Amino acid sequence: MSLLLQRLRTGEWLTPARIRGYSLIMLGITVVAIVGWIALADGLIDRNGKPLGTDFSNVYAAGTLGWVGKAADAYVPALQHAAEKAVFGNNTPFFGWHYPPFFFVVAFAVAALPYVWGLLMWMVAGLAAYLAAIHAILPRRETWLAALAFPAVFVNIGHGQNGFLTTALLGGALQIMDRRPWLAGVLIGLLAYKPQFGVLIPLALLASARWTTIASAAATVVALAAATTAVLGTGIWQAFLASTAFTQNVVLEQGGTGWEKIQSIFSAVSAWGANVPIAYTIQVALALVLAASIVWLWRSSAAFELKASALATASLLATPYVLDYDLVVLAVAIAFFVRYGLAHGFRDWEITLLAAAWIVPLISRGVAGATTLPLGLIAMLALYAITIRRAVRDLQDTQQKRAPLANSLTAT
């Protein structure tokens, strides 16, 4: 047992050969599961009676409404459900459309094609962007395989969801922020299609006085809103705002999505029996702690890799509505932390915790559903904690190294 703990503490168990081996195993399982699921489907309907790509069906249906000049109907549950039934049949479950209006650009694009081709285009383009972003952060041979085999990738593909796009935009923005701040701002502005993940990003930018990126992000959001209004009219915004009450009350507060799918502390305490006010209070308390620590970190002289890793993880933790497919974003946090560790060495438990964060999306929903144990939340909290701990310790080490030099200069 002591030898096992020693290996877990140092991380020596995770050799390059094992990284490749585990990744190939996970990738093989993913391919077999996807091929089998498609093979067992009845046309566009899977074995559970849901459309292939499940959540993607709401994007496609909203796009079909948009093409006939009824985009605002997508924000009315009954009308959106009718559009989904028109594509997939009367037994189709309801998949709500909760995105801001400028996400209709994606809905229009995919609905211009037959459903299968639209889904394929969405997944392939998103996956390519995701892999490119992660490899740009960590340009090593093993990155492609580990990123492709990341279990959150499988979860995202199964739901036809947007985790790839979110990860590519955030990871790309952080990777180029120092070299091309204006382009980083554009990518951050595009992230407004998932507004719940943008709570802490402005604080980090303000704390580090990245004015070009801030201005570029703001201009991008304004341009998106203006273009959407020009195409769809002002009524689309009224419909969106009216729909937020349904999203908040039914989808989040009543657990319509399923507590086991949502990876936030709000969901965890709700599954344990807490009422809505208590759950919000705990979520806000965590968000305030995250905000304070992010501001401190981004104002400090800590390495940018640690700042980027912490921001990616904190963006997931700060919102009450984060699904297991959103955990694709953890690839950004892991990649930046690994880049820093390879350059400066890893401290105790860091490698093992990084590996745990990599594998947990595979089992988080199942474990939470069976036991109410929120493994996804625990993994994110642990990853954030070790990132802040590493920043604090490395800053302390730097100060200790500088102290003797400062003393000697003072003496002379």
TAPE-V545707 format. One record per run of one state. SS is the DSSP state (H for helix, E for strand, C for the rest). FROM is the first residue (numbers start at 0). TO is the last residue. If there is no record, write none. Layout:
BEGIN
SS,FROM,TO ; SS,FROM,TO
END
This chain:
BEGIN
C,0,0 ; H,1,9 ; C,10,14 ; H,15,38 ; C,39,40 ; E,41,41 ; C,42,43 ; E,44,44 ; C,45,49 ; E,50,50 ; C,51,54 ; H,55,66 ; C,67,69 ; H,70,74 ; C,75,75 ; H,76,87 ; C,88,99 ; H,100,110 ; C,111,113 ; H,114,136 ; C,137,139 ; H,140,148 ; C,149,149 ; H,150,158 ; C,159,161 ; H,162,175 ; C,176,179 ; H,180,196 ; C,197,199 ; H,200,206 ; C,207,209 ; H,210,231 ; C,232,233 ; H,234,252 ; C,253,260 ; E,261,261 ; C,262,263 ; H,264,270 ; C,271,274 ; H,275,298 ; C,299,302 ; H,303,316 ; C,317,321 ; E,322,322 ; H,323,343 ; C,344,348 ; H,349,361 ; C,362,362 ; H,363,370 ; C,371,373 ; H,374,410 ; C,411,411
END
